[in-house]
Amino acid sequence: MSIKAVTFDAYGTLLRNEDLRLVPSRIVADHGLSVSVDEVYRLWAEAYYRESQILPFRTLRELEAQNLGKLLTQLGIGADASRYVDLFFDVTTRVELYPETLEVLGALGGLRSAVVSNADQEHVASWPFTLPVEFILISEAVRAYKPHPMMFRRALERLGLEPHDVLHVGDSEVDDVSGAKAAGMRVVWVNRDRRPRRADVPPPDFEIADLTELPALLEKTARVR
């Protein structure tokens, strides 16, 4: 089946944002915790994945205010979470493009493209660049978070295409691989750090180390259809 469009995740796929560990690091340092930064990060990430799929929908600022407040309580800390929510937004609104991003987006030829991201408008408004894509679809607009298939279905509706016509590219096995597969799309997993594939998620259709491999993959896919 031919590919008519490509949707991209933003953070970790098109945009470099590697400072999220500053949040658990600051929590551990501020309160002299004996628990490791990795463990605090794990607890925080698990809470995000769990809570982001529970209704009613909350923006990321609302969601992280609740998650980080509960995390502090879980760690036995009686502090206000707002400073860590602000740190999260400071980190996630200071981003840059991966070196290959614009070149790869420009090499898509006649393929349509879009971004599908778990983000608030506050994030997109802070980006100091313009992405050459048809549209950017964020969770705040859809009122759902990946991996919920609604994010991908809304993108398909805007493209006016069927799931098999669209290839999704993303770095998260949960948000991107599981979510897009549930919506019936084919998926490219961007595995920049060469981590082993999780056994509890469906395998991606393709795996690449970074976006520089995408044009050749698309060309090969076009030849074999």
N, C-alpha and C positions, 0 to 999 in steps of 0.2 A: 504494500500500500504506500502511496506517495505521501510525503510530508509537505504540507502547505504552509505551516507556521511553526514557530518555535516560541515557547514561553520560558522565561528565565526566573529563577529565584533571584533575590537581590543580595542579601547579606551572606558572605561566604562563597558566593558564586560570581557575581559581577563586582561586588563591593568588598573591599578588604575591611574587616572589623574584628581585630584580634585582641581587644582589650577587655572583654567581658569579665575575665578573671579578676580585674581590678575591684569589682564589687565584693566578692567573697574575701579577697585579700584584705580589703579595707575593714570589713567586718571582723575578721580574725585579729588584725592588728589593733583596731580601736578598743577591743574588749579583752585582749590578752588571752584568747581562747587556746586551749590545748588541742582542739580538733583541727584537722588539716584543712587547708584551703580547698584541696580537691574534694574533700567530703562535704564541705559547705556548698561548693559549686554543684555537686551531685544532688544534694537535697533541694537546692534552688531550682535546678533544671527539671527535676522530676515534678516539682510542684507546678512549674510553668506548663509542662506538657499535660498534666492532669487538669489543671484549672482552666486552661485555654479552651478546652473542649466542653466545658460545662456552661449551660445557660443560666441566667441571661448574659448576653455579650457584654464585655467590659473592654474599654480601650486599654492599650498597653500600660498607660500611666495608672489607670484604675486597678488593673490586674496586678501590676508589680507592687503597688502600694499594699494590696492585700497579701500577696505572696511573701514579700519581704517582711511585712509585719508578723506574719505567722512564722516565718523562718527565725526571726529574732526571738520570738516566744519559745519556739522549739529548742533553741540554743540556750535558753535561760537568760536572755538579755531583755531588760526592761526599757530599752531605748526607743526613740521615735524612728520610724523607718524612712521618713521623708528624705533624709540626707542621702540614703542609699538609692532611693528612687531617682533623685536628682542626678546622682552619679551614673546610674544606668542610662539615663537620657543624655547625659554629657558624653558618655562613651559611644552610644549608638547614633549620635548625631554628628560625630567627628569621624567621617569615613573617607576613603579614597578608592578610586577605581583600581582594580588589578591592572598591571601593565598591558595585558593583552585584550582587555575588555572592548575598547572602542574598535580596534582592528578586527576583532572577531565579529562584532555586531555589524560592521561594515562589509564583512565578507559573506553575508547571508544571501547575497544576490536577490532573487525575486521572492524569497521567503518572507512572509510577514513575521513580526516579532512583538512580544509584549513582556512585561514584568508582572509577576504574581508574588507579592511579598506580605509577610506578617509584619505590618508596620502601621504606625499612626501617621496622620497627616503631618504632625510635628517633625517626623523623621524626613519625609520626602521634601518638605519645605526647606530643610537644612542642607540638602545635597548641593555642593558647590559645582555641579556639572549638570549637563543635559544628556540623557540617554537617547540615542536614535532608535526609539521603538514606537510602535503604534499607540500604546497606552500603558499606564502603570496602574495596576489594580492592587489595592491594599486592603488589609483585613478590616480597618476601621470603616471603609466604604461598604464592604460586603457584610460586615457584622458577623464574621466567622474567621477562624484561624485555620491555616493548614495544620494538620493533614485533613481537616474536614473537606470532603469532596466539593462542597459548595463553592469554595474558592476557585477551584479548577472549572467547575461547571459555569460559573459566571464569566470566566475568561473565555470559555468556548462559545457562550452566548454572544459575547461582544465581537468575537472573531467570526461568528456565523458558520462555524465548522464543527464537524463531528470529532469525537475523541480520537479516532484512529488517524485523523488528518494532522494532529498536533503532537509535537515532541516537547516534553518538558525537561528542562535542564536545571539541576539543583544539587546542593551539597549535603542536604539533610536526608538521611535514610528514612526518618519518621515523617517529617513535614513534606518532603518532596517525593521520595520514592513511593512510600505507602500512600500518600494522598493522591498523587497523580494516577497511580495504578488503580486505586479505588474508583477513580473517575473514568477509567477506561483508556487512559493515555499511555503512550510509550514514554520511557524515562531514560535520561542520561544522568548517571550519578557522577558528580564531580568530587573525586576523592583526593583532595590535595595533599593530605598527610598520610596517604597509603594505609589507612587503618583497616583492620579486617572487617569484612561484612558481617552485620548483625544477623543472627539466625532467626530472629523473631519478626523480620520484615520481609516482604517479597523481594526477590532479586531484581535489580534494574535490568533494562534491556541492553544497556551499554554502560561502561565505566571508563572514565578518562581521568588523567591526573590533573589537568587544568584545561582552560578553554581553548588553548592553542590546538588541541586535538579535535575540536568540534568540526571545523570546516571539512577536514578529510573524512570524518565519520559521516557527515551529511552527504558528501559526494559519493561515498561508497554505497550508502543507503539508496541514493537516487539511481545508481547503476544497476542495483540488484532487484529493483521493484518490478 
